[in-house]
Amino acid sequence: ILSMNFLNLSNNNSKMNCTPSRNNMNICPRQSNNADSSINKLINTYLYGFYAYLIISMYFKKKNICLFGVSNIFQSLSNQKKNLAQELIDYQNSKNVNIQYENINVIKTASWSISQALKNAIDFEQSISKDLNNIYKNLQTLNKTDFSNFIQKILISSNSDLLQELEKLHTQSKRCGNGAGEFMFDQNLLKNN
């Protein structure tokens, strides 16, 4: 089983005694840093997803596996995570915020069934969904409506759609079983893409 090392982006619920000014322009630096820190952690989560999905994609593309439809799904997920990380990096750079990059842990699993790989993807995307909701709430508290709207409209809704699609594929893959069923599942993916 793929051991996805999920990053915990939730607030520590530390009490912050900051009073905004009358015009609501002054934001507590600690709160703002907390939002930036959460975004930095999300960047690292997306970079990890890029790496993990790429490894899974290449596994299914191996000559002795040859499940190119499944490989394409994970390659697409990898590209999506890389692009999302880049968008957030550009956002942080535009605000002149230092990004704290973290080491990406080695994935120790060398092989997966289609069902296992999809289940791990679902678990990973669910953790991202929780993190996005925490960041959204934090940004709402800080009255950063532009970025919180981006988080809600783009990231949260696309993550929700992705989760539904992954769950559907996972259910279908379990029904297909092993061997010829996996091959037929993969061929169906190739036809639909």
Backbone as a printed PyTorch tensor [residue, N CA C, xyz], in Angstrom:
tensor([[[  0.8510,  -1.1860,   0.0000],
         [  0.0000,   0.0000,   0.0000],
         [  0.8850,   1.2330,   0.0000]],

        [[  0.5380,   2.1570,  -0.8530],
         [  1.2890,   3.4040,  -0.9410],
         [  1.1350,   4.1770,   0.3510]],

        [[  2.2340,   4.5650,   0.9170],
         [  2.1940,   5.3080,   2.1710],
         [  2.3080,   6.7890,   1.8640]],

        [[  1.1750,   7.4440,   1.6750],
         [  1.1740,   8.8770,   1.4080],
         [  1.3880,   9.6020,   2.7240]],

        [[  2.4340,  10.3960,   2.7890],
         [  2.7420,  11.1470,   3.9970],
         [  1.9950,  12.4740,   3.9240]],

        [[  0.7860,  12.4920,   4.4540],
         [ -0.0380,  13.6800,   4.3590],
         [  0.4560,  14.7510,   5.3140]],

        [[  0.4340,  15.9680,   4.8180],
         [  0.8320,  17.1030,   5.6420],
         [ -0.3980,  17.6460,   6.3360]],

        [[ -0.3060,  17.8740,   7.6170],
         [ -1.4330,  18.3760,   8.3920],
         [ -1.4460,  19.8920,   8.3140]],

        [[ -2.4730,  20.4310,   7.6630],
         [ -2.5630,  21.8750,   7.4990],
         [ -3.5400,  22.5140,   8.4660]],

        [[ -4.0820,  21.7400,   9.3510],
         [ -5.0940,  22.2940,  10.2400],
         [ -4.4720,  23.2710,  11.2290]],

        [[ -5.2890,  24.2230,  11.6360],
         [ -4.8560,  25.1900,  12.6390],
         [ -4.6230,  24.4910,  13.9600]],

        [[ -3.7060,  25.0140,  14.7260],
         [ -3.4990,  24.4810,  16.0700],
         [ -4.4780,  25.0990,  17.0480]],

        [[ -5.4260,  25.8550,  16.5370],
         [ -6.4280,  26.5400,  17.3450],
         [ -5.7910,  27.3810,  18.4410]],

        [[ -4.6460,  27.9430,  18.1300],
         [ -4.0070,  28.8100,  19.1250],
         [ -4.7680,  30.1260,  19.1740]],

        [[ -4.9360,  30.6370,  20.3570],
         [ -5.6600,  31.8930,  20.5500],
         [ -4.8010,  33.0420,  20.0600]],

        [[ -5.3960,  33.8770,  19.2470],
         [ -4.6800,  35.0340,  18.7370],
         [ -5.4140,  36.2820,  19.1860]],

        [[ -4.7730,  37.0520,  19.9780],
         [ -5.3780,  38.2790,  20.4850],
         [ -4.9370,  39.4420,  19.6220]],

        [[ -5.6000,  39.6150,  18.5200],
         [ -5.3110,  40.7280,  17.6330],
         [ -6.6250,  41.4270,  17.3430]],

        [[ -6.6350,  42.6770,  17.5070],
         [ -7.8360,  43.4450,  17.2550],
         [ -7.6450,  44.2360,  15.9750]],

        [[ -8.5000,  44.0080,  14.9890],
         [ -8.3600,  44.7710,  13.7690],
         [ -8.7030,  46.2370,  14.0060]],

        [[ -8.1360,  47.0950,  13.1830],
         [ -8.4370,  48.5190,  13.3060],
         [ -9.8510,  48.7810,  12.8320]],

        [[-10.2930,  50.0180,  12.9780],
         [-11.6600,  50.3640,  12.6110],
         [-11.9240,  50.0810,  11.1340]],

        [[-10.9510,  50.3290,  10.2860],
         [-11.1770,  50.1190,   8.8560],
         [-10.8370,  48.7000,   8.4010]],

        [[-10.5040,  47.8350,   9.3400],
         [-10.2620,  46.4210,   9.0930],
         [ -9.0790,  46.1770,   8.1640]],

        [[ -8.1750,  47.1350,   8.0510],
         [ -7.0220,  46.9960,   7.1790],
         [ -5.8490,  46.3240,   7.8740]],

        [[ -5.7040,  46.5190,   9.1770],
         [ -4.5840,  45.9160,   9.8860],
         [ -4.9620,  44.5100,  10.3020]],

        [[ -4.1600,  43.5690,   9.8570],
         [ -4.3970,  42.1780,  10.1930],
         [ -3.2600,  41.7370,  11.0890]],

        [[ -3.5890,  40.9570,  12.0650],
         [ -2.5740,  40.4510,  12.9830],
         [ -1.4840,  39.7350,  12.1910]],

        [[ -0.2340,  40.1090,  12.3580],
         [  0.8300,  39.4520,  11.6010],
         [  0.8780,  37.9540,  11.8430]],

        [[  0.5840,  37.5160,  13.0600],
         [  0.5960,  36.0850,  13.3480],
         [ -0.4720,  35.3590,  12.5490]],

        [[ -1.6560,  35.9770,  12.4200],
         [ -2.7190,  35.3490,  11.6460],
         [ -2.3350,  35.2890,  10.1790]],

        [[ -1.7910,  36.3770,   9.6590],
         [ -1.3880,  36.4060,   8.2640],
         [ -0.2980,  35.3690,   8.0150]],

        [[  0.6670,  35.2710,   8.9230],
         [  1.7210,  34.2730,   8.7810],
         [  1.1460,  32.8640,   8.8290]],

        [[  0.0970,  32.6600,   9.6410],
         [ -0.5400,  31.3610,   9.7240],
         [ -1.1740,  30.9950,   8.3790]],

        [[ -1.8070,  31.9680,   7.7190],
         [ -2.3950,  31.7220,   6.3960],
         [ -1.3000,  31.4050,   5.3910]],

        [[ -0.2190,  32.1780,   5.4130],
         [  0.9040,  31.9260,   4.5040],
         [  1.5250,  30.5680,   4.7740]],

        [[  1.6390,  30.2140,   6.0230],
         [  2.1940,  28.9100,   6.3920],
         [  1.3020,  27.7820,   5.8750]],

        [[  0.0070,  27.9430,   5.9890],
         [ -0.9240,  26.9300,   5.4850],
         [ -0.8170,  26.7950,   3.9760]],

        [[ -0.6710,  27.9170,   3.2930],
         [ -0.5270,  27.8780,   1.8370],
         [  0.7980,  27.2140,   1.4670]],

        [[  1.8620,  27.5250,   2.2120],
         [  3.1510,  26.8760,   1.9600],
         [  3.0490,  25.3640,   2.1430]],

        [[  2.3540,  24.9380,   3.1740],
         [  2.1800,  23.4980,   3.3970],
         [  1.3590,  22.8750,   2.2760]],

        [[  0.3680,  23.6230,   1.7750],
         [ -0.4260,  23.1240,   0.6520],
         [  0.4490,  22.9900,  -0.5940]],

        [[  1.3480,  23.9300,  -0.7970],
         [  2.2920,  23.8230,  -1.9130],
         [  3.0800,  22.5270,  -1.8020]],

        [[  3.6070,  22.2550,  -0.6160],
         [  4.3860,  21.0300,  -0.4130],
         [  3.5290,  19.7760,  -0.5910]],

        [[  2.2740,  19.8430,  -0.1980],
         [  1.3700,  18.7160,  -0.4030],
         [  1.1620,  18.4770,  -1.8880]],

        [[  0.9400,  19.5450,  -2.6490],
         [  0.7720,  19.3990,  -4.0910],
         [  2.0420,  18.8690,  -4.7530]],

        [[  3.1980,  19.3310,  -4.3000],
         [  4.4570,  18.8250,  -4.8650],
         [  4.6280,  17.3420,  -4.5480]],

        [[  4.2340,  16.9270,  -3.3530],
         [  4.2790,  15.5120,  -3.0070],
         [  3.3250,  14.7220,  -3.9050]],

        [[  2.1230,  15.2610,  -4.1140],
         [  1.1500,  14.6000,  -4.9860],
         [  1.6860,  14.4630,  -6.4070]],

        [[  2.3350,  15.5160,  -6.8900],
         [  2.9640,  15.4720,  -8.2160],
         [  3.9430,  14.3040,  -8.2920]],

        [[  4.7920,  14.2070,  -7.2980],
         [  5.8140,  13.1610,  -7.2350],
         [  5.1750,  11.7700,  -7.1150]],

        [[  4.2510,  11.6110,  -6.2050],
         [  3.6290,  10.3050,  -5.9660],
         [  2.8360,   9.8380,  -7.1790]],

        [[  2.0330,  10.7270,  -7.7500],
         [  1.2330,  10.3450,  -8.9130],
         [  2.1220,  10.0230, -10.1160]],

        [[  3.2340,  10.7200, -10.2680],
         [  4.1610,  10.4370, -11.3600],
         [  4.7520,   9.0300, -11.2040]],

        [[  5.1340,   8.6740,  -9.9920],
         [  5.6940,   7.3470,  -9.7400],
         [  4.6560,   6.2580, -10.0420]],

        [[  3.4280,   6.4850,  -9.6130],
         [  2.3720,   5.4960,  -9.8750],
         [  2.1080,   5.3940, -11.3800]],

        [[  2.0850,   6.5290, -12.0490],
         [  1.8800,   6.5370, -13.4990],
         [  2.9480,   5.7230, -14.2090]],

        [[  4.1870,   5.9300, -13.8240],
         [  5.2880,   5.2030, -14.4710],
         [  5.2420,   3.7070, -14.1520]],

        [[  4.7490,   3.3600, -12.9760],
         [  4.6060,   1.9390, -12.6360],
         [  3.6480,   1.2570, -13.6120]],

        [[  2.4890,   1.8630, -13.8350],
         [  1.4970,   1.2510, -14.7160],
         [  1.9150,   1.3070, -16.1890]],

        [[  2.9200,   2.1020, -16.5120],
         [  3.4110,   2.2230, -17.8820],
         [  4.5490,   1.2390, -18.1770]],

        [[  5.0540,   0.5430, -17.1490],
         [  6.1600,  -0.4020, -17.3300],
         [  5.7850,  -1.4670, -18.3610]],

        [[  6.7910,  -1.9690, -19.0460],
         [  6.5670,  -2.9450, -20.1220],
         [  5.9040,  -4.2270, -19.6300]],

        [[  6.1460,  -4.5980, -18.3830],
         [  5.5290,  -5.8330, -17.8810],
         [  4.1590,  -5.5840, -17.2360]],

        [[  3.7100,  -4.3250, -17.1850],
         [  2.3860,  -3.9870, -16.6320],
         [  1.4500,  -3.5640, -17.7680]],

        [[  1.8580,  -2.5730, -18.5570],
         [  1.1490,  -2.1170, -19.7680],
         [ -0.3230,  -1.7630, -19.5300]],

        [[ -0.5970,  -1.0020, -18.4740],
         [ -1.9510,  -0.4890, -18.2440],
         [ -1.9130,   1.0170, -18.5150]],

        [[ -1.9300,   1.3450, -19.8010],
         [ -1.6850,   2.7280, -20.2240],
         [ -2.8370,   3.6710, -19.8800]],

        [[ -4.0570,   3.1580, -19.8230],
         [ -5.1890,   4.0000, -19.4300],
         [ -5.0610,   4.4510, -17.9880]],

        [[ -4.6910,   3.5210, -17.1110],
         [ -4.4770,   3.8580, -15.6990],
         [ -3.2790,   4.7890, -15.5710]],

        [[ -2.2250,   4.4960, -16.3200],
         [ -1.0390,   5.3520, -16.3040],
         [ -1.4000,   6.7830, -16.6950]],

        [[ -2.2290,   6.9200, -17.7120],
         [ -2.6320,   8.2620, -18.1670],
         [ -3.4030,   9.0240, -17.0950]],

        [[ -4.2450,   8.3120, -16.3420],
         [ -4.9880,   8.9620, -15.2620],
         [ -4.0250,   9.5330, -14.2260]],

        [[ -3.0570,   8.7300, -13.8150],
         [ -2.1190,   9.1910, -12.7910],
         [ -1.1500,  10.2370, -13.3420]],

        [[ -0.8290,  10.1620, -14.6290],
         [ -0.0060,  11.2130, -15.2360],
         [ -0.7630,  12.5350, -15.2390]],

        [[ -2.0460,  12.4670, -15.5460],
         [ -2.8850,  13.6700, -15.5280],
         [ -2.9770,  14.2530, -14.1170]],

        [[ -3.1520,  13.3790, -13.1210],
         [ -3.1950,  13.8390, -11.7270],
         [ -1.8630,  14.4870, -11.3310]],

        [[ -0.7640,  13.8920, -11.7740],
         [  0.5570,  14.4330, -11.4830],
         [  0.7080,  15.8340, -12.0680]],

        [[  0.3200,  15.9840, -13.3280],
         [  0.4140,  17.2970, -13.9830],
         [ -0.4710,  18.3270, -13.2900]],

        [[ -1.6630,  17.8870, -12.8730],
         [ -2.5790,  18.7960, -12.1910],
         [ -1.9630,  19.2980, -10.8860]],

        [[ -1.3780,  18.4050, -10.1130],
         [ -0.7770,  18.8160,  -8.8320],
         [  0.4080,  19.7510,  -9.0680]],

        [[  1.2050,  19.4770, -10.0870],
         [  2.3430,  20.3470, -10.4080],
         [  1.8500,  21.7500, -10.7760]],

        [[  0.8030,  21.8260, -11.5880],
         [  0.2630,  23.1290, -11.9970],
         [ -0.3410,  23.8920, -10.8260]],

        [[ -1.0420,  23.1840,  -9.9460],
         [ -1.6070,  23.8430,  -8.7710],
         [ -0.5090,  24.3570,  -7.8470]],

        [[  0.5300,  23.5580,  -7.6600],
         [  1.6650,  24.0120,  -6.8410],
         [  2.2720,  25.2600,  -7.4560]],

        [[  2.4270,  25.2680,  -8.7780],
         [  3.0200,  26.4300,  -9.4530],
         [  2.1560,  27.6760,  -9.2780]],

        [[  0.8390,  27.5280,  -9.3730],
         [ -0.0620,  28.6670,  -9.1660],
         [  0.0940,  29.2510,  -7.7630]],

        [[  0.1500,  28.3680,  -6.7690],
         [  0.2980,  28.8370,  -5.3910],
         [  1.6920,  29.4340,  -5.1480]],

        [[  2.7070,  28.8690,  -5.7660],
         [  4.0580,  29.4320,  -5.6610],
         [  4.0790,  30.8360,  -6.2550]],

        [[  3.4650,  30.9940,  -7.4210],
         [  3.4010,  32.3180,  -8.0550],
         [  2.6450,  33.3110,  -7.1720]],

        [[  1.5620,  32.8350,  -6.5550],
         [  0.7880,  33.6950,  -5.6550],
         [  1.6490,  34.1410,  -4.4720]],

        [[  2.3330,  33.2020,  -3.8330],
         [  3.1790,  33.5380,  -2.6800],
         [  4.3150,  34.4780,  -3.1110]],

        [[  4.9030,  34.2220,  -4.2720],
         [  5.9680,  35.0990,  -4.7630],
         [  5.4540,  36.5060,  -5.0380]],

        [[  4.2320,  36.6180,  -5.5380],
         [  3.6730,  37.9480,  -5.8160],
         [  3.4690,  38.7540,  -4.5340]],

        [[  3.3190,  38.0350,  -3.4140],
         [  3.1780,  38.6970,  -2.1120],
         [  4.5180,  38.8220,  -1.3940]],

        [[  5.5860,  38.3690,  -2.0570],
         [  6.9360,  38.4050,  -1.4870],
         [  7.0340,  37.5480,  -0.2120]],

        [[  6.3410,  36.4200,  -0.2130],
         [  6.3570,  35.5000,   0.9200],
         [  7.3910,  34.4150,   0.6420]],

        [[  8.2370,  34.1440,   1.6080],
         [  9.2010,  33.0530,   1.4730],
         [  8.4760,  31.7230,   1.5490]],

        [[  8.7890,  30.8620,   0.6250],
         [  8.1800,  29.5350,   0.5910],
         [  9.1370,  28.5630,   1.2550]],

        [[  8.6190,  27.8020,   2.1760],
         [  9.4130,  26.8040,   2.8930],
         [  9.1960,  25.4460,   2.2290]],

        [[ 10.1230,  25.0690,   1.3740],
         [ 10.0180,  23.7730,   0.7050],
         [ 10.4730,  22.6750,   1.6600]],

        [[  9.7680,  21.5630,   1.6030],
         [ 10.0870,  20.4280,   2.4720],
         [ 10.6040,  19.2700,   1.6250]],

        [[ 11.3570,  18.3890,   2.2470],
         [ 11.8050,  17.1890,   1.5590],
         [ 10.6060,  16.3280,   1.2070]],

        [[ 10.6870,  15.6940,   0.0560],
         [  9.6340,  14.7710,  -0.3580],
         [ 10.0850,  13.3740,   0.0380]],

        [[  9.2780,  12.7190,   0.8350],
         [  9.6150,  11.3850,   1.3170],
         [  9.5820,  10.3700,   0.1830]],

        [[ 10.4400,   9.3950,   0.2720],
         [ 10.5020,   8.3220,  -0.7040],
         [  9.2570,   7.4490,  -0.5580]],

        [[  8.7140,   7.0640,  -1.6890],
         [  7.5770,   6.1410,  -1.6880],
         [  8.1580,   4.7350,  -1.7440]],

        [[  7.8810,   3.9510,  -0.7400],
         [  8.5240,   2.6530,  -0.5830],
         [  7.8020,   1.5340,  -1.3190]],

        [[  6.5590,   1.7400,  -1.6700],
         [  5.8130,   0.7070,  -2.3660],
         [  6.2840,   0.6470,  -3.8110]],

        [[  6.5190,  -0.5530,  -4.2900],
         [  7.0390,  -0.7230,  -5.6480],
         [  5.9710,  -1.2050,  -6.6230]],

        [[  4.8300,  -1.6640,  -6.1100],
         [  3.7770,  -2.1440,  -7.0110],
         [  2.4120,  -1.9050,  -6.3740]],

        [[  1.4310,  -1.7450,  -7.2440],
         [  0.0690,  -1.4760,  -6.8060],
         [ -0.8980,  -2.2230,  -7.6940]],

        [[ -2.0260,  -2.5640,  -7.1460],
         [ -3.1510,  -2.9620,  -7.9910],
         [ -3.8420,  -1.6620,  -8.3980]],

        [[ -4.6680,  -1.7260,  -9.4030],
         [ -5.4080,  -0.5290,  -9.8220],
         [ -6.2490,  -0.0230,  -8.6640]],

        [[ -6.9170,  -0.9520,  -7.9950],
         [ -7.7930,  -0.5870,  -6.8850],
         [ -7.0160,   0.0790,  -5.7510]],

        [[ -5.8390,  -0.4850,  -5.4000],
         [ -5.0130,   0.1090,  -4.3410],
         [ -4.5710,   1.5210,  -4.7100]],

        [[ -4.1160,   1.6880,  -5.9360],
         [ -3.6290,   2.9930,  -6.3740],
         [ -4.7540,   4.0270,  -6.3360]],

        [[ -5.9350,   3.6430,  -6.7910],
         [ -7.0650,   4.5810,  -6.7740],
         [ -7.5110,   4.8800,  -5.3470]],

        [[ -7.4930,   3.8790,  -4.4740],
         [ -7.8640,   4.1100,  -3.0710],
         [ -6.8820,   5.0700,  -2.4080]],

        [[ -5.5950,   4.9040,  -2.6900],
         [ -4.6050,   5.8260,  -2.1390],
         [ -4.8000,   7.2390,  -2.6720]],

        [[ -5.1490,   7.3480,  -3.9320],
         [ -5.4230,   8.6670,  -4.5160],
         [ -6.6350,   9.3120,  -3.8400]],

        [[ -7.6570,   8.5070,  -3.5810],
         [ -8.8480,   9.0200,  -2.8930],
         [ -8.4790,   9.5250,  -1.4970]],

        [[ -7.7200,   8.7260,  -0.7660],
         [ -7.3070,   9.1360,   0.5880],
         [ -6.5020,  10.4330,   0.5480]],

        [[ -5.5970,  10.5290,  -0.4020],
         [ -4.7700,  11.7320,  -0.5420],
         [ -5.6340,  12.9500,  -0.8790]],

        [[ -6.5430,  12.7970,  -1.8210],
         [ -7.4070,  13.9130,  -2.2250],
         [ -8.3640,  14.3150,  -1.1030]],

        [[ -8.8000,  13.3570,  -0.2930],
         [ -9.6420,  13.7020,   0.8580],
         [ -8.8620,  14.5340,   1.8680]],

        [[ -7.5950,  14.2110,   2.0580],
         [ -6.7810,  15.0150,   2.9820],
         [ -6.5890,  16.4210,   2.4350]],

        [[ -6.4270,  16.5410,   1.1160],
         [ -6.3130,  17.8630,   0.5010],
         [ -7.6110,  18.6370,   0.6820]],

        [[ -8.7260,  17.9500,   0.5340],
         [-10.0300,  18.6010,   0.7050],
         [-10.1810,  19.1900,   2.1040]],

        [[ -9.7740,  18.4340,   3.1090],
         [ -9.8310,  18.9390,   4.4880],
         [ -8.9160,  20.1470,   4.6530]],

        [[ -7.7270,  20.0550,   4.0900],
         [ -6.7720,  21.1560,   4.1850],
         [ -7.3020,  22.4140,   3.5020]],

        [[ -7.9070,  22.2360,   2.3300],
         [ -8.4670,  23.3800,   1.6030],
         [ -9.5850,  24.0450,   2.4010]],

        [[-10.4320,  23.2330,   3.0190],
         [-11.5130,  23.8010,   3.8350],
         [-10.9610,  24.5660,   5.0260]],

        [[ -9.8930,  24.0530,   5.6560],
         [ -9.2660,  24.7710,   6.7720],
         [ -8.6470,  26.0890,   6.3080]],

        [[ -7.9830,  26.0580,   5.1700],
         [ -7.3870,  27.2890,   4.6370],
         [ -8.4820,  28.2880,   4.2840]],

        [[ -9.5550,  27.8110,   3.6670],
         [-10.6670,  28.6900,   3.3060],
         [-11.2430,  29.3840,   4.5440]],

        [[-11.4760,  28.6200,   5.6040],
         [-12.0050,  29.2120,   6.8340],
         [-11.0360,  30.2250,   7.4200]],

        [[ -9.7550,  29.9100,   7.3940],
         [ -8.7300,  30.8180,   7.9010],
         [ -8.7160,  32.1240,   7.0980]],

        [[ -8.7890,  32.0200,   5.7730],
         [ -8.7830,  33.2170,   4.9270],
         [-10.0500,  34.0420,   5.1270]],

        [[-11.1820,  33.3780,   5.3430],
         [-12.4230,  34.0940,   5.6210],
         [-12.2930,  34.8890,   6.9110]],

        [[-11.6810,  34.2780,   7.9230],
         [-11.4710,  34.9530,   9.2000],
         [-10.5990,  36.1880,   9.0250]],

        [[ -9.6200,  36.0700,   8.1240],
         [ -8.7000,  37.1870,   7.8820],
         [ -9.2620,  38.2080,   6.9010]],

        [[-10.4570,  37.9430,   6.3860],
         [-11.1250,  38.8350,   5.4440],
         [-10.3370,  38.9660,   4.1360]],

        [[ -9.7130,  37.8770,   3.7110],
         [ -9.0000,  37.8340,   2.4270],
         [ -9.9410,  37.1990,   1.4030]],

        [[-10.9290,  37.9800,   0.9820],
         [-12.0120,  37.4260,   0.1740],
         [-11.5740,  37.0000,  -1.2180]],

        [[-10.6760,  37.7380,  -1.8530],
         [-10.2700,  37.3610,  -3.2060],
         [ -9.6550,  35.9770,  -3.2340]],

        [[ -8.7010,  35.7470,  -2.3370],
         [ -8.0340,  34.4510,  -2.3470],
         [ -8.9430,  33.3610,  -1.7860]],

        [[ -9.7720,  33.6810,  -0.8090],
         [-10.6920,  32.6610,  -0.2810],
         [-11.7050,  32.2590,  -1.3440]],

        [[-12.1280,  33.2160,  -2.1940],
         [-13.0310,  32.8750,  -3.2990],
         [-12.3480,  31.9580,  -4.3030]],

        [[-11.0660,  32.2300,  -4.5800],
         [-10.2960,  31.3590,  -5.4690],
         [-10.2230,  29.9520,  -4.8890]],

        [[ -9.9250,  29.8620,  -3.6050],
         [ -9.8460,  28.5590,  -2.9420],
         [-11.1750,  27.8260,  -3.0680]],

        [[-12.2770,  28.5480,  -2.8000],
         [-13.5860,  27.8970,  -2.8160],
         [-14.0230,  27.5300,  -4.2320]],

        [[-13.9780,  28.4860,  -5.1470],
         [-14.5330,  28.2600,  -6.4810],
         [-13.6720,  27.3520,  -7.3340]],

        [[-12.3780,  27.4850,  -7.2290],
         [-11.5000,  26.7180,  -8.0960],
         [-11.0150,  25.4440,  -7.4100]],

        [[-10.3330,  25.5870,  -6.3020],
         [ -9.6740,  24.4290,  -5.6990],
         [-10.6430,  23.4730,  -5.0250]],

        [[-11.5400,  23.9910,  -4.1920],
         [-12.4460,  23.1010,  -3.4590],
         [-13.4190,  22.4130,  -4.4100]],

        [[-14.0020,  23.1590,  -5.3520],
         [-14.9710,  22.5410,  -6.2620],
         [-14.2960,  21.5460,  -7.2020]],

        [[-13.1000,  21.8620,  -7.7060],
         [-12.4230,  20.9020,  -8.5880],
         [-11.9720,  19.6720,  -7.8120]],

        [[-11.5710,  19.8540,  -6.5540],
         [-11.1760,  18.7160,  -5.7270],
         [-12.3690,  17.8160,  -5.4580]],

        [[-13.5260,  18.4170,  -5.2390],
         [-14.7470,  17.6380,  -5.0100],
         [-15.1090,  16.8290,  -6.2530]],

        [[-15.0180,  17.4530,  -7.4300],
         [-15.3030,  16.7460,  -8.6820],
         [-14.3140,  15.6050,  -8.8950]],

        [[-13.0430,  15.8700,  -8.6050],
         [-12.0130,  14.8540,  -8.7540],
         [-12.2820,  13.6680,  -7.8240]],

        [[-12.6460,  13.9490,  -6.5840],
         [-12.9520,  12.8730,  -5.6330],
         [-14.0980,  11.9960,  -6.1330]],

        [[-15.1370,  12.6070,  -6.6770],
         [-16.2620,  11.8350,  -7.2010],
         [-15.8180,  10.9270,  -8.3380]],

        [[-14.9880,  11.4640,  -9.2280],
         [-14.5110,  10.6780, -10.3620],
         [-13.6110,   9.5260,  -9.8930]],

        [[-12.7190,   9.8030,  -8.9550],
         [-11.8390,   8.7520,  -8.4340],
         [-12.6380,   7.6570,  -7.7290]],

        [[-13.6560,   8.0470,  -6.9640],
         [-14.4910,   7.0550,  -6.2770],
         [-15.2500,   6.1860,  -7.2780]],

        [[-15.7130,   6.8010,  -8.3460],
         [-16.4030,   6.0330,  -9.3910],
         [-15.4360,   5.0290, -10.0360]],

        [[-14.2370,   5.4950, -10.3780],
         [-13.2410,   4.6070, -10.9840],
         [-12.8240,   3.4890, -10.0240]],

        [[-12.6940,   3.8290,  -8.7440],
         [-12.3120,   2.8280,  -7.7450],
         [-13.3660,   1.7290,  -7.6520]],

        [[-14.6250,   2.1160,  -7.6250],
         [-15.7130,   1.1420,  -7.5670],
         [-15.6950,   0.2470,  -8.8100]],

        [[-15.5150,   0.8570,  -9.9720],
         [-15.4730,   0.0750, -11.2130],
         [-14.2840,  -0.8840, -11.2230]],

        [[-13.1410,  -0.4180, -10.7320],
         [-11.9510,  -1.2770, -10.7400],
         [-12.1200,  -2.4770,  -9.8070]],

        [[-12.7900,  -2.2630,  -8.6770],
         [-13.0290,  -3.3900,  -7.7580],
         [-13.9530,  -4.4200,  -8.4010]],

        [[-14.9190,  -3.9550,  -9.1650],
         [-15.8580,  -4.8770,  -9.8200],
         [-15.1720,  -5.7010, -10.9090]],

        [[-14.1340,  -5.1380, -11.5160],
         [-13.4630,  -5.8260, -12.6230],
         [-12.5720,  -6.9650, -12.1620]],

        [[-12.0960,  -6.8930, -10.9330],
         [-11.2170,  -7.9400, -10.4300],
         [ -9.8320,  -7.8590, -11.0400]],

        [[ -9.1180,  -8.9760, -11.0290],
         [ -7.7440,  -9.0300, -11.5320],
         [ -7.6990,  -9.6360, -12.9280]],

        [[ -6.5130,  -9.6310, -13.5070],
         [ -6.2900, -10.2880, -14.7910],
         [ -7.0010,  -9.6120, -15.9370]],

        [[ -7.8480, -10.3800, -16.6260],
         [ -8.5410,  -9.8620, -17.8130],
         [ -9.4580,  -8.6900, -17.4570]],

        [[-10.0130,  -8.7160, -16.2510],
         [-10.8720,  -7.6070, -15.8220],
         [-10.1080,  -6.3040, -15.7510]],

        [[ -8.8700,  -6.3570, -15.2280],
         [ -8.0320,  -5.1510, -15.1790],
         [ -7.7240,  -4.6520, -16.5930]],

        [[ -7.4250,  -5.5890, -17.4730],
         [ -7.1280,  -5.2170, -18.8510],
         [ -8.3300,  -4.5300, -19.4990]],

        [[ -9.5140,  -5.0790, -19.3080],
         [-10.7250,  -4.4900, -19.8920],
         [-11.0050,  -3.1110, -19.2780]],

        [[-10.8040,  -2.9930, -17.9800],
         [-10.9660,  -1.6940, -17.3080],
         [-10.0220,  -0.6680, -17.9240]],

        [[ -8.7700,  -1.0660, -18.1020],
         [ -7.7630,  -0.1790, -18.6750],
         [ -8.1150,   0.1980, -20.1140]],

        [[ -8.5530,  -0.7640, -20.9040],
         [ -8.9220,  -0.4780, -22.2910],
         [-10.0960,   0.4960, -22.3630]],

        [[-11.0250,   0.3560, -21.4400],
         [-12.1560,   1.2700, -21.3890],
         [-11.6770,   2.7030, -21.0760]],

        [[-10.6920,   2.8120, -20.1840],
         [-10.1280,   4.1310, -19.8700],
         [ -9.4780,   4.7440, -21.1050]],

        [[ -8.7620,   3.9360, -21.8760],
         [ -8.1130,   4.4430, -23.0740],
         [ -9.1300,   4.9300, -24.1020]],

        [[-10.2450,   4.2320, -24.2230],
         [-11.2980,   4.6320, -25.1700],
         [-11.9290,   5.9510, -24.7660]],

        [[-12.0950,   6.1490, -23.4460],
         [-12.8010,   7.3370, -22.9650],
         [-11.9110,   8.5760, -22.8640]],

        [[-10.6080,   8.4230, -23.0410],
         [ -9.7110,   9.5850, -22.9510],
         [ -9.2140,   9.9920, -24.2760]]])
